């Protein structure tokens, strides 16, 4: 819907990129700097330490808005054939997999020597706040333009000749500084939270490994652990949905456990006939026999659901606590061992008959419960920080929307 005079609030004006404050300007990127192109730096040239460099793929995976820390390095010899960056440069990914992500960028704000590899387009400028530009040029108001300028299908490209035409809303330089400062504060909080999450994951993995294998004992427990096969403490089942229970359809993932099929695939891929599907209830386990070696095994905590007949389903006996087994199945060593017990050629399958032969050591039920309590507490602490990080990122997203469009003005006095 087109805005009318009545829609434009006082102090704002309607432009090609939307409503912006009257004292902001619309400029194309060509008017604020020149465009250059990165070069060189093949994967074979990357070394463990040396001169910092950036590959175009890292603009998607490592660097968001502002380059905080380099993870790739090259030798002096390779640097001579690469492109040297300058403070204030904005680096765009010149290639990508989709139109939606093409042209993702980050600002280089350091004084030290650093280099850009091929498929990177560089905007060299020194008239605007580089941090502000890093945020703005990844914002929706600019992304919509970049999407239209991308070329290609299986691999999408964007060129400097197209990026020159991108139009951006520019506030006065003092306001740019303030906006950059505010958003950087949120980024610092997110970064600190993410660092804590990384540390907690390392701690939790180490704690689980020690407690679930008996290498570390909790105070008050001295009984010897017993070696058992999984088949001795679990039972396979295959309850078909013959009664056509109208339950939700789930899939098993290696990252999030059970997920709704409609969420995992953006839609439900099952047909109307669910009679051949398996029914699962709270406390059941299921795994993908072709992907268990990468961790595709999950514990069901909802009341009821149905899953594909391709999954292997089982339940525990009274000899083992569900949570104890779940934590043990999540250990890196356990997941690695799944591959050793499977059968097949290019793709390894681990059917229940083979899965049941895998051994683990079990403490008493009382000690299992005590271990679960410790691991649950550690897990809850991790989830708390993950939730905090998600909240901070959502807050930053909202701030960017309001600050980068001038919807909210900042005090620069």
C-alpha positions as CSV (number, residue, x, y, z in Angstrom):
1,X,0.0,0.0,0.0
2,X,1.4,3.4,-1.0
3,X,1.9,5.9,1.8
4,X,-0.2,9.1,1.7
5,X,0.5,12.5,3.1
6,X,-1.6,11.5,6.1
7,X,0.7,8.5,6.7
8,X,3.9,10.6,6.9
9,X,4.5,11.8,10.5
10,X,6.0,15.2,11.1
11,X,9.8,15.3,10.6
12,X,9.9,12.4,8.1
13,X,9.8,12.1,4.4
14,X,8.9,9.3,1.9
15,X,11.8,7.9,-0.1
16,X,12.5,4.9,-2.3
17,X,13.6,3.0,0.7
18,X,10.7,4.0,2.9
19,X,10.0,6.7,5.5
20,X,13.1,8.3,6.9
21,X,13.9,11.5,9.0
22,X,14.0,14.7,6.9
23,X,17.6,15.3,7.8
24,X,18.7,11.9,6.5
25,X,19.9,11.5,3.0
26,X,19.5,8.8,0.4
27,X,22.7,7.9,-1.3
28,X,23.9,5.1,-3.6
29,X,27.0,3.2,-2.6
30,X,28.9,4.5,-5.5
31,X,28.6,8.0,-4.1
32,X,30.3,7.1,-0.8
33,X,33.3,5.1,-2.1
34,X,34.9,3.0,-4.8
35,X,34.6,-0.7,-5.4
36,X,37.5,-3.2,-5.6
37,X,37.8,-6.9,-5.7
38,X,39.6,-9.4,-3.5
39,X,41.9,-12.0,-5.1
40,X,43.9,-15.1,-4.5
41,X,43.8,-17.2,-1.4
42,X,43.0,-20.8,-2.2
43,X,42.2,-23.3,0.5
44,X,45.6,-24.9,0.0
45,X,47.3,-21.6,1.0
46,X,45.6,-21.3,4.4
47,X,47.9,-21.9,7.3
48,X,47.6,-22.1,11.1
49,X,49.2,-18.8,11.8
50,X,50.5,-15.9,9.7
51,X,48.8,-12.8,8.2
52,X,45.0,-12.7,8.8
53,X,42.8,-13.1,5.7
54,X,39.1,-13.6,5.0
55,X,37.5,-16.0,2.5
56,X,34.0,-15.2,1.1
57,X,32.4,-18.2,2.8
58,X,33.4,-16.8,6.2
59,X,31.2,-13.8,5.6
60,X,28.3,-16.3,5.8
61,X,29.5,-18.5,8.7
62,X,31.9,-16.4,10.8
63,X,31.6,-12.6,10.4
64,X,28.3,-10.8,11.1
65,X,28.1,-7.0,10.5
66,X,31.6,-6.4,11.9
67,X,34.7,-8.5,11.6
68,X,35.6,-9.3,15.2
69,X,38.3,-12.0,14.9
70,X,40.1,-13.6,12.0
71,X,40.2,-17.4,11.8
72,X,42.1,-17.8,8.5
73,X,45.8,-17.0,7.9
74,X,48.2,-16.9,4.9
75,X,51.9,-16.5,4.4
76,X,53.8,-13.4,3.2
77,X,54.2,-15.0,-0.2
78,X,50.4,-15.6,-0.5
79,X,49.7,-12.1,0.7
80,X,51.7,-10.6,-2.1
81,X,49.1,-12.2,-4.5
82,X,46.1,-11.2,-2.4
83,X,44.2,-8.0,-1.7
84,X,45.2,-5.9,1.3
85,X,42.4,-4.3,3.3
86,X,42.2,-0.9,4.8
87,X,40.4,0.3,7.9
88,X,36.8,1.2,7.0
89,X,36.5,-1.3,4.1
90,X,33.1,-3.1,3.7
91,X,33.5,-6.6,2.4
92,X,30.6,-8.2,0.5
93,X,30.3,-11.9,-0.4
94,X,30.3,-12.0,-4.2
95,X,29.0,-15.6,-4.4
96,X,26.3,-17.5,-2.5
97,X,23.8,-20.3,-2.7
98,X,20.6,-18.2,-2.6
99,X,19.3,-14.8,-3.6
100,X,18.2,-14.3,0.0
101,X,21.7,-14.4,1.3
102,X,23.8,-13.0,-1.5
103,X,25.9,-10.0,-0.7
104,X,26.2,-10.5,3.0
105,X,28.8,-8.2,4.3
106,X,31.0,-7.1,7.3
107,X,33.1,-4.1,8.1
108,X,36.8,-4.2,8.6
109,X,37.7,-1.8,11.5
110,X,41.3,-2.7,12.4
111,X,44.6,-1.0,11.7
112,X,46.7,-4.2,11.2
113,X,47.5,-5.9,7.9
114,X,44.7,-8.2,6.6
115,X,43.7,-9.6,3.2
116,X,40.6,-10.5,1.2
117,X,40.4,-13.6,-1.0
118,X,38.5,-14.1,-4.3
119,X,34.8,-13.7,-4.7
120,X,34.8,-10.8,-2.2
121,X,33.7,-7.3,-3.4
122,X,35.2,-4.4,-1.3
123,X,33.6,-1.0,-0.8
124,X,36.5,1.3,0.1
125,X,35.2,4.4,1.9
126,X,36.3,6.6,4.8
127,X,33.5,9.2,4.9
128,X,31.0,7.1,6.9
129,X,31.1,5.1,10.1
130,X,32.1,1.7,9.0
131,X,30.5,-0.1,11.9
132,X,27.2,1.7,11.1
133,X,27.5,0.6,7.4
134,X,28.2,-3.0,8.5
135,X,24.9,-3.1,10.3
136,X,22.9,-1.1,7.7
137,X,24.1,-3.1,4.6
138,X,22.9,-6.3,6.2
139,X,19.5,-4.8,7.1
140,X,16.3,-5.7,5.3
141,X,16.0,-2.2,3.6
142,X,19.3,-3.1,1.8
143,X,18.9,-6.8,1.5
144,X,15.7,-6.4,-0.6
145,X,17.8,-4.5,-3.2
146,X,20.6,-7.0,-3.1
147,X,18.2,-9.9,-3.7
148,X,17.0,-8.3,-6.9
149,X,20.5,-7.7,-8.1
150,X,21.8,-11.3,-7.6
151,X,22.4,-13.3,-10.7
152,X,22.4,-17.1,-11.3
153,X,20.6,-20.2,-9.9
154,X,22.6,-23.0,-8.5
155,X,25.3,-20.5,-7.6
156,X,24.3,-16.8,-7.2
157,X,26.6,-13.9,-7.9
158,X,26.5,-10.2,-7.2
159,X,29.0,-7.8,-8.8
160,X,30.3,-4.3,-8.0
161,X,28.5,-3.0,-11.1
162,X,25.2,-3.9,-9.3
163,X,26.2,-3.0,-5.8
164,X,27.0,0.5,-7.0
165,X,23.3,1.1,-7.5
166,X,22.2,0.1,-4.0
167,X,20.6,3.0,-2.2
168,X,20.9,3.5,1.5
169,X,19.4,5.9,4.1
170,X,22.3,7.9,5.7
171,X,21.9,9.8,8.9
172,X,24.4,12.6,9.9
173,X,27.8,11.2,10.9
174,X,27.3,11.9,14.6
175,X,24.1,9.9,14.6
176,X,25.9,7.1,12.7
177,X,28.4,7.0,15.5
178,X,25.8,6.7,18.2
179,X,23.8,4.0,16.4
180,X,26.9,2.0,15.9
181,X,27.8,2.4,19.6
182,X,24.3,1.2,20.7
183,X,24.3,-1.8,18.4
184,X,27.9,-2.7,19.3
185,X,26.9,-2.8,23.0
186,X,24.3,-5.5,22.1
187,X,26.8,-7.4,20.0
188,X,29.3,-7.4,22.9
189,X,26.6,-8.8,25.3
190,X,25.7,-11.5,22.7
191,X,29.4,-12.4,22.1
192,X,30.0,-12.7,25.9
193,X,26.9,-14.9,26.2
194,X,28.0,-17.1,23.3
195,X,31.4,-17.5,24.8
196,X,29.8,-18.7,28.1
197,X,27.7,-21.1,26.1
198,X,30.8,-22.5,24.4
199,X,32.5,-22.9,27.8
200,X,29.4,-24.6,29.4
201,X,29.1,-27.0,26.5
202,X,32.8,-28.1,27.0
203,X,32.2,-28.4,30.7
204,X,29.0,-30.3,30.4
205,X,30.5,-32.8,27.8
206,X,33.5,-33.4,30.1
207,X,31.2,-33.9,33.2
208,X,28.9,-36.2,31.3
209,X,31.8,-38.3,30.0
210,X,33.2,-38.7,33.6
211,X,30.0,-39.4,35.4
212,X,28.3,-41.7,32.8
213,X,31.4,-44.0,32.5
214,X,32.2,-44.2,36.2
215,X,35.5,-42.3,35.9
216,X,34.2,-39.9,38.4
217,X,32.0,-41.0,41.3
218,X,29.5,-38.9,43.3
219,X,30.0,-38.8,47.0
220,X,28.3,-41.6,48.9
221,X,28.4,-44.2,46.1
222,X,30.9,-47.0,46.1
223,X,29.0,-50.0,44.6
224,X,30.6,-51.6,41.6
225,X,29.1,-50.9,38.2
226,X,27.8,-53.7,36.0
227,X,28.6,-54.2,32.3
228,X,25.4,-54.8,30.3
229,X,24.3,-54.8,26.7
230,X,21.7,-52.3,25.5
231,X,19.5,-55.2,24.6
232,X,19.4,-56.3,28.2
233,X,18.0,-52.9,29.4
234,X,15.8,-52.0,26.4
235,X,13.0,-53.5,24.4
236,X,12.2,-52.8,20.7
237,X,8.6,-52.2,19.7
238,X,6.8,-51.4,16.5
239,X,3.2,-50.2,17.2
240,X,1.6,-49.4,13.9
241,X,-1.1,-46.7,13.8
242,X,-3.9,-49.2,12.9
243,X,-6.4,-47.3,14.9
244,X,-5.5,-44.2,12.9
245,X,-4.7,-42.0,15.9
246,X,-4.9,-38.4,14.8
247,X,-1.5,-37.5,16.3
248,X,1.1,-35.1,15.3
249,X,3.9,-36.4,12.9
250,X,7.4,-36.2,14.2
251,X,10.9,-36.6,12.7
252,X,14.2,-37.4,14.5
253,X,17.1,-34.9,14.0
254,X,20.7,-35.1,15.2
255,X,20.6,-31.5,16.6
256,X,17.1,-31.0,18.1
257,X,15.9,-34.6,18.8
258,X,12.2,-35.0,18.0
259,X,10.8,-32.2,15.9
260,X,7.5,-31.7,14.2
261,X,7.7,-32.9,10.6
262,X,6.0,-29.7,9.5
263,X,8.7,-27.6,11.2
264,X,11.6,-29.7,10.0
265,X,10.5,-29.8,6.3
266,X,8.4,-26.6,6.3
267,X,5.5,-28.9,5.6
268,X,4.3,-32.4,6.4
269,X,5.7,-34.8,3.9
270,X,3.4,-37.7,4.9
271,X,0.4,-38.6,2.8
272,X,-3.1,-38.9,4.1
273,X,-2.7,-42.6,5.1
274,X,-0.9,-42.8,8.4
275,X,-1.8,-46.4,9.1
276,X,1.7,-47.7,8.4
277,X,3.3,-45.1,10.7
278,X,4.5,-46.0,14.2
279,X,2.9,-44.6,17.4
280,X,5.1,-43.3,20.1
281,X,4.4,-42.2,23.7
282,X,6.1,-40.3,26.4
283,X,9.3,-42.0,27.5
284,X,10.0,-43.8,24.1
285,X,13.2,-43.6,22.2
286,X,13.6,-43.7,18.4
287,X,16.5,-43.5,16.0
288,X,17.2,-43.4,12.3
289,X,19.3,-46.6,11.5
290,X,21.0,-44.8,8.6
291,X,21.9,-41.7,10.6
292,X,22.4,-42.8,14.2
293,X,26.2,-42.6,13.6
294,X,25.8,-38.8,13.4
295,X,23.5,-38.6,16.5
296,X,20.0,-39.0,15.0
297,X,18.5,-40.6,18.1
298,X,16.0,-38.9,20.4
299,X,13.9,-39.3,23.6
300,X,10.2,-38.5,23.3
301,X,8.8,-36.2,26.0
302,X,5.3,-35.4,24.6
303,X,2.2,-37.4,25.3
304,X,1.7,-39.0,21.9
305,X,2.8,-38.8,18.3
306,X,3.4,-40.8,15.1
307,X,6.7,-41.3,13.2
308,X,7.7,-42.9,10.0
309,X,8.0,-46.7,9.9
310,X,11.7,-46.3,8.9
311,X,12.6,-45.3,12.5
312,X,13.6,-47.9,15.1
313,X,11.7,-47.5,18.4
314,X,12.5,-48.9,21.8
315,X,11.8,-48.5,25.5
316,X,13.8,-49.0,28.6
317,X,13.3,-51.7,31.3
318,X,13.3,-51.1,35.0
319,X,17.1,-51.6,35.2
320,X,17.9,-48.2,33.7
321,X,16.6,-44.7,34.0
322,X,15.4,-43.1,30.8
323,X,17.5,-40.0,31.3
324,X,20.6,-41.9,32.2
325,X,20.4,-43.8,28.9
326,X,19.6,-40.6,27.0
327,X,22.6,-38.8,28.3
328,X,24.8,-41.9,27.6
329,X,23.5,-42.1,24.1
330,X,24.5,-38.5,23.5
331,X,28.2,-39.0,24.4
332,X,30.6,-38.3,21.6
333,X,32.2,-41.7,22.1
334,X,28.9,-43.5,22.0
335,X,27.9,-41.8,18.8
336,X,31.3,-42.7,17.3
337,X,30.9,-46.3,18.4
338,X,27.5,-46.5,16.5
339,X,29.5,-46.4,13.3
340,X,31.7,-49.4,14.4
341,X,28.7,-51.6,15.1
342,X,26.7,-50.8,11.9
343,X,26.8,-52.7,8.7
344,X,26.7,-51.7,5.0
345,X,29.0,-50.2,2.4
346,X,28.7,-46.5,1.5
347,X,25.9,-46.0,4.0
348,X,26.1,-47.7,7.4
349,X,22.9,-49.1,9.0
350,X,22.6,-49.9,12.7
351,X,19.5,-52.1,13.1
352,X,18.2,-52.8,16.6
353,X,19.7,-56.3,16.6
354,X,23.2,-54.8,16.2
355,X,22.4,-51.8,18.4
356,X,21.4,-54.2,21.2
357,X,24.9,-55.7,21.3
358,X,26.6,-52.4,22.3
359,X,27.8,-52.5,25.9
360,X,27.6,-49.9,28.7
361,X,28.4,-49.9,32.4
362,X,25.5,-49.3,34.8
363,X,25.5,-48.1,38.4
364,X,22.6,-48.7,40.8
365,X,19.3,-47.0,40.1
366,X,20.0,-44.6,43.1
367,X,23.3,-43.6,41.6
368,X,21.8,-43.2,38.2
369,X,19.2,-40.8,39.6
370,X,22.0,-38.8,41.4
371,X,24.0,-38.5,38.2
372,X,20.9,-37.4,36.2
373,X,20.3,-34.7,38.8
374,X,23.8,-33.3,38.4
375,X,23.6,-33.4,34.6
376,X,20.2,-31.9,34.5
377,X,21.4,-29.0,36.6
378,X,24.3,-28.4,34.3
379,X,22.0,-28.7,31.3
380,X,19.5,-26.2,32.7
381,X,22.3,-23.7,33.2
382,X,23.3,-24.0,29.6
383,X,19.7,-23.6,28.4
384,X,19.4,-20.5,30.5
385,X,22.3,-18.8,28.7
386,X,21.0,-20.1,25.3
387,X,17.7,-18.5,26.1
388,X,19.4,-15.3,27.2
389,X,21.4,-15.2,23.9
390,X,18.2,-15.7,21.9
391,X,16.5,-12.8,23.8
392,X,19.5,-10.5,23.2
393,X,19.6,-11.3,19.5
394,X,15.8,-10.6,19.2
395,X,16.3,-7.3,21.0
396,X,19.2,-6.4,18.7
397,X,17.0,-7.2,15.7
398,X,14.2,-4.9,17.0
399,X,16.7,-2.2,17.7
400,X,18.2,-2.4,14.2
401,X,14.8,-2.1,12.6
402,X,14.0,1.1,14.6
403,X,17.5,2.7,14.6
404,X,18.6,2.0,11.0
405,X,15.3,3.4,9.6
406,X,15.2,6.4,11.9
407,X,11.9,5.3,13.5
408,X,13.6,6.0,16.8
409,X,16.1,8.9,16.9
410,X,19.2,8.9,19.2
411,X,20.4,11.8,21.2
412,X,23.8,12.8,19.9
413,X,24.4,15.8,22.2
